[in-house]
């Protein structure tokens, strides 16, 4: 059953219970059922737009999987660890590039792409002012960017 059809059924049930209670014919059990229905509506709405039974793509490897809860983004614990390590690497690299830009005193927009590469190759490609920077190692990539920024400053 999709999220929308589940939600529609719950909303119809809520409306019917509200009508029964408003007419004065409602019992205490109807009020409890109404409260439970409202909780269920909130829960269904919190499922990030998909039913827990629907497959979704793993954020790390792209494989289709069925999440065990509404917060699961990766198909396995290994993928989750790899995904968070990649996010951390990107964040650290981004901070280093921003520090270099700040040192030059320039206000420059840049884009960093993180690519899937062989384990020994730098996974970043950087675009600054129309120039593309790519290298075999992160250290040499950072030095190329630094040289280019200082040359632009002159």
ABEGO torsion letter per residue (X at the ends): XBAAAAAAAAAAAAAAAAAAAAAGABBAAAAAAAAAAAAAAAAAAAAGGBBAABBBBBAAAGBBBBBABAABABABAAAAAAAAAAAAAAAAAAAAAAAAAAAAGBBBBBBBBBBBBBAABBABBBBBGGBBBBBABAAAAAAAAAAAAAAAAX
